Amino acid sequence: MDLVVVPARINGRIHFVPVPRRVVLASGLAGLAAAAVPATTATADSDLADMGSPFEHFAQLRRVIIQTDNLIGPRHVLPALQQNLVSLAARRRAARGADAVKLLALETRYEELAGWFAQDIGDERTAHGHTAKALDASHITGDTDLTAYILGRKAQLAVDTGHPADALGLATAARRTARPGSRLEVIAVLHEAHAHAVLGEASETHKAYDTALTLLARADSDGVWGSWLDTAYVNTARARSLAALGDYWRAAAGFDNAIAMLPPAYRRDRGVYLARAARAHAGTGNNVLAARIGTQAVGIATETGSARIVHQLDRLDQALAPAAREDGVAEFRASLDRIVLHPA
């Protein structure tokens, strides 16, 4: 059966569930059907024609896919990534020696990226599968930096799927594996910090963020891992944790600053920040502003299919339910309803 994972309103809440594609198309939400990932099949030898350096070809392709994801989200790029992952794996199996190891390292990055994309469209099972494969492959290559990074990704996936205690253990393992003084160590501490926040451990959360800033100030800058890490990024991550701890005033200010600084090319991330900011503003009692910002996020969720945006909008929807008569609230809730499936 041709299934697609889509947001659906069930008993008043939005959940991501597998639904037959024909049901999605019949609902009038044709855009959601793009989330269907075609079954991958072994690539024929004729499809593996000479492409010069396979490593450079697939490395460049991965960079292009990442850039495309920043603009339009993962819903439309995950199928392409998975199909190219099949081709890359075939090339790697045909290679020997150092070439095979090099291609396996790249395949590991493809698996990790596929896990991230699957998580962002709400397909948790596929996300766990790709990320687990990435971790296994990282051990085969012996690349401890890669292992540390993927352990951090597993921590992120665990906390986002409701398992903060598991996330804390994985983040601790990531920090233990990371080279001291590397940006990977900072990334691991950030995952630790948010896991503490979701567990309601405020003092540990703030201590971890302070540690992350201290480590970042003296971390290496080789540009390979965590090149995007800076103080602004850490402060944005802290804003998310502040919201988890119920400190909505400071969280809202943090997200507002992050949105103002975000480059236009990061369209999907803008939607995530808008949705989180809206939820934080609702937490402060500013329902009108929350609804206005939330409506902007609905538009980006429609474009990208990002489950991270939709999950935050679901929380915002619940928070604004008692304020349905305030300006803009009904409009926001109606706009959100239009982009989710309503099972009969």
Secondary structure, DSSP 8 states (H G I E B T S, - for coil): --EEEEEEEETTEEEEEEEEHHHHHHTT-GGGGGG---------GGGS---S-HHHHHHHHHHHHHHHHHHH-GGGTHHHHHHHHHHHHHHHHH--HHHHHHHHHHHHHHHHHHHHHHHHTT-HHHHHHHHHHHHHHHHHHT-HHHHHHHHHHHHHHHHHTT-HHHHHHHHHHHHHHS-TTSHHHHHHHHHHHHHHHHTT-HHHHHHHHHHHHHHHHT----SSS-TT--HHHHHHHHHHHHHHTT-HHHHHHHHHHHHHHS-TT-HHHHHHHHHHHHHHHHHHT-HHHHHHHHHHHHHHHHHH--HHHHHHHHHHHHHHGGGTTSTTHHHHHHHHHTTSB---
